[in-house]
Amino acid sequence: MLTGSTLTSAPEDHFDELLLQRTPMLPTPMSRVIAEAMGTNPSEPVADYVLRGRLIALISEGKIAAEGNPNTMESCLIYRASL
C-alpha cells in the first residue's frame, strides 16, 4: 500500500469489504468477482492471487459460500452466505 511516497503493508483484511461488496447473492465465478474487484480499485493495484487468498479466508469464516474448489478459481462459484 502506498501512503504518500512510503510503501507500507496493508492489513490482511484490507480488501475484504471490497470483495464482499462485489460478491453477489447468486453463485458467480470466483474469477469474475476478483476481476471486478481489481477493475474497480485501480488506485490500489493488487495481484489476483492475493484477492483469491482473501476470498478463501472469507469462505473459511463463513461470510462467503462456495460451490467447487476455491483453490481452483476457474471452476469455483461463490456467493454471499446467509448469516
Backbone bond lengths (Angstrom), bond angles and torsions (degrees), N, CA, C in turn:
res aa  C-N    CA-C-N  psi(-1)  N-CA   C-N-CA  omega(-1)  CA-C   N-CA-C  phi
1 M - - - 1.441 - - 1.525 106.94 -
2 L 1.297 116.48 131.96 1.458 121.47 -178.42 1.521 108.96 -100.43
3 T 1.333 115.70 118.21 1.458 122.10 177.07 1.516 106.87 -113.81
4 G 1.337 116.16 105.11 1.459 119.21 -173.37 1.509 108.67 65.79
5 S 1.304 117.16 -117.58 1.467 121.16 176.60 1.525 111.69 -110.24
6 T 1.340 116.26 13.44 1.455 121.56 -177.28 1.527 110.31 -108.72
7 L 1.315 115.81 131.43 1.458 121.56 176.84 1.522 108.76 -91.76
8 T 1.328 117.00 122.84 1.461 121.75 179.49 1.519 109.37 -129.36
9 S 1.305 116.53 159.01 1.466 121.28 176.53 1.516 109.46 -78.16
10 A 1.328 115.17 137.36 1.464 120.30 175.89 1.523 107.89 -84.58
11 P 1.331 117.48 151.22 1.463 118.90 174.65 1.532 109.78 -59.49
12 E 1.301 116.35 151.45 1.463 121.86 -177.31 1.528 112.44 -52.36
13 D 1.320 117.02 -38.64 1.465 120.98 -175.86 1.539 113.27 -94.05
14 H 1.310 117.64 17.23 1.467 122.89 -174.94 1.531 113.09 -54.22
15 F 1.319 118.16 -39.20 1.454 121.59 -176.13 1.530 113.73 -96.94
16 D 1.321 117.92 2.82 1.469 120.58 -175.50 1.523 112.88 -59.62
17 E 1.299 118.11 -46.47 1.471 120.40 -177.69 1.528 110.55 -64.44
18 L 1.312 116.81 -40.81 1.463 121.34 176.59 1.531 110.23 -58.63
19 L 1.324 116.80 -44.92 1.465 120.85 179.78 1.522 111.45 -67.69
20 L 1.316 117.19 -41.30 1.474 120.11 178.80 1.529 110.82 -63.32
21 Q 1.316 117.23 -38.90 1.471 120.81 178.60 1.522 111.63 -65.32
22 R 1.311 118.15 -30.05 1.458 122.28 -177.53 1.525 113.13 -91.54
23 T 1.318 117.91 -7.20 1.464 121.55 -179.56 1.527 109.15 -91.57
24 P 1.337 117.50 115.52 1.463 120.41 -177.58 1.526 112.99 -78.91
25 M 1.312 115.60 174.38 1.463 122.17 178.74 1.536 111.13 -77.76
26 L 1.318 117.49 -23.26 1.463 121.67 179.39 1.522 109.75 -98.16
27 P 1.336 117.76 146.24 1.470 120.22 -179.54 1.531 112.56 -53.76
28 T 1.317 114.59 128.94 1.465 123.51 -176.70 1.526 108.02 -138.12
29 P 1.331 118.23 144.78 1.470 119.24 178.06 1.532 111.95 -56.57
30 M 1.314 115.35 133.65 1.455 121.30 178.57 1.530 110.50 -55.46
31 S 1.326 116.92 -39.35 1.461 120.49 -178.98 1.531 111.74 -62.24
32 R 1.319 117.34 -32.50 1.466 120.56 178.97 1.533 110.77 -67.91
33 V 1.330 116.70 -43.24 1.468 121.06 179.00 1.529 109.58 -61.87
34 I 1.326 116.33 -42.93 1.465 120.66 179.30 1.528 110.38 -63.13
35 A 1.332 116.78 -45.99 1.469 120.80 -179.50 1.518 111.29 -61.70
36 E 1.327 117.22 -42.40 1.469 120.08 178.98 1.521 110.89 -65.03
37 A 1.325 117.44 -40.75 1.467 120.48 178.82 1.525 110.43 -64.11
38 M 1.318 117.03 -41.46 1.468 120.57 179.28 1.531 110.61 -66.50
39 G 1.329 117.74 -37.79 1.456 121.80 -177.51 1.509 114.66 -74.76
40 T 1.323 117.49 -24.73 1.458 119.95 -177.95 1.522 112.55 -94.11
41 N 1.317 117.13 -0.42 1.453 120.27 -176.44 1.530 111.28 -130.97
42 P 1.355 118.27 54.82 1.470 119.85 -175.74 1.529 114.23 -66.36
43 S 1.316 117.71 -20.47 1.467 119.56 -179.69 1.526 112.36 -75.38
44 E 1.339 116.57 -16.43 1.466 121.28 177.31 1.529 108.86 -127.98
45 P 1.324 117.57 76.96 1.461 119.47 -178.76 1.528 111.03 -61.20
46 V 1.323 114.63 140.30 1.461 120.49 -179.78 1.525 107.93 -146.84
47 A 1.310 116.46 145.88 1.463 121.48 179.98 1.525 110.61 -73.95
48 D 1.324 115.75 149.47 1.460 120.25 -179.29 1.522 112.47 -61.18
49 Y 1.344 118.40 -34.33 1.463 119.89 -178.86 1.528 111.85 -66.54
50 V 1.330 117.33 -28.07 1.465 120.70 177.29 1.533 109.17 -68.70
51 L 1.326 116.55 -45.52 1.471 120.43 179.02 1.518 111.00 -66.43
52 R 1.325 117.19 -38.33 1.472 119.91 176.80 1.530 110.33 -61.62
53 G 1.312 116.56 -41.34 1.467 120.38 177.39 1.520 112.20 -61.30
54 R 1.322 116.22 -40.15 1.471 119.61 178.25 1.523 110.75 -69.19
55 L 1.347 118.05 -37.72 1.469 119.79 176.58 1.524 110.71 -63.20
56 I 1.324 116.74 -40.62 1.468 120.10 177.26 1.524 109.96 -61.92
57 A 1.328 117.33 -40.11 1.469 120.88 177.40 1.530 110.34 -63.87
58 L 1.336 117.41 -42.06 1.469 120.88 179.23 1.529 111.12 -66.42
59 I 1.323 116.80 -32.21 1.468 120.41 174.51 1.528 109.00 -66.31
60 S 1.321 117.09 -45.25 1.479 121.43 179.05 1.519 111.72 -61.54
61 E 1.336 116.56 -32.82 1.467 121.16 179.88 1.527 112.01 -81.48
62 G 1.335 117.79 -8.01 1.459 121.35 179.10 1.520 114.28 83.80
63 K 1.324 118.15 10.07 1.464 120.86 179.60 1.527 111.58 -84.00
64 I 1.332 116.16 -25.04 1.459 123.22 176.85 1.521 106.96 -129.85
65 A 1.332 116.17 141.94 1.458 121.50 176.63 1.521 108.87 -105.04
66 A 1.333 116.20 155.98 1.457 120.60 -177.98 1.517 111.02 -133.86
67 E 1.332 114.28 144.80 1.459 122.50 169.97 1.517 105.64 -116.39
68 G 1.301 116.80 112.84 1.459 121.17 -175.30 1.511 110.46 104.94
69 N 1.308 116.08 -176.77 1.458 122.55 -176.49 1.533 110.38 -88.74
70 P 1.328 118.06 114.69 1.469 120.41 -179.55 1.530 113.28 -64.14
71 N 1.320 117.23 -20.23 1.466 119.68 177.59 1.526 111.75 -71.69
72 T 1.329 115.96 -15.99 1.461 121.90 176.54 1.517 106.61 -115.87
73 M 1.318 116.86 82.08 1.458 120.54 -170.52 1.520 113.28 -60.69
74 E 1.334 118.42 -24.29 1.457 120.64 -178.95 1.525 112.32 -65.52
75 S 1.332 117.38 -27.77 1.468 119.97 -176.42 1.532 112.66 -114.90
76 C 1.314 117.45 14.16 1.465 120.97 -177.49 1.523 110.51 -108.22
77 L 1.327 114.98 130.08 1.466 121.34 173.76 1.519 107.77 -102.55
78 I 1.325 116.82 137.85 1.470 120.63 178.97 1.527 109.58 -128.37
79 Y 1.322 114.31 157.28 1.464 121.08 177.92 1.519 109.21 -158.76
80 R 1.331 115.39 160.89 1.469 120.01 179.42 1.511 109.35 -64.14
81 A 1.293 116.36 131.97 1.456 121.36 178.00 1.512 109.13 -79.65
82 S 1.317 116.98 143.09 1.470 119.04 174.10 1.512 108.42 -80.90
83 L 1.305 114.39 129.91 1.479 119.56 -178.18 1.492 111.51 -99.74
